[in-house]
Amino acid sequence: MKSGNLSDRYFTSIRARDIDGLMALYAQDAVFTLPDGREFSGIAAIREMHLSVFAASAPIPTPVATVVENGSIAAEIEARLPDGTTRRTANFFHLDGAGLIRRLSVYRQGR
């Protein structure tokens, strides 16, 4: 799987709330870190976290810039919140040898 294609598939799955398509992008031992520092380790914990985000009417992310380099992807995201405001974040994807997400860290701009 090409790195750039992975980020496209990731954001398409997030926007569609396609949990199965989304989870197919993660390695079994992946780690996901939220902007507040909470970490979710392993596919089961990451799945539950995504399901809870989907249930909470999560933001709708749109990548505005993406950089792909040597098994890593950095994406600047603009997310529209349910109240109509927007939030900027940066997602850093680190891929394993098979091109699956090994680590995903999300950082939020400002407060």
Secondary structure, DSSP 8 states (H G I E B T S, - for coil): --HHHHHHHHHHHHHHT-HHHHHTTEEEEEEEE-TTS-EEESHHHHHHHHHHHHHTT--EEEEEEEEEETTEEEEEEEEE-TTS-EEEEEEEEEE-TTS-EEEEEEEES--
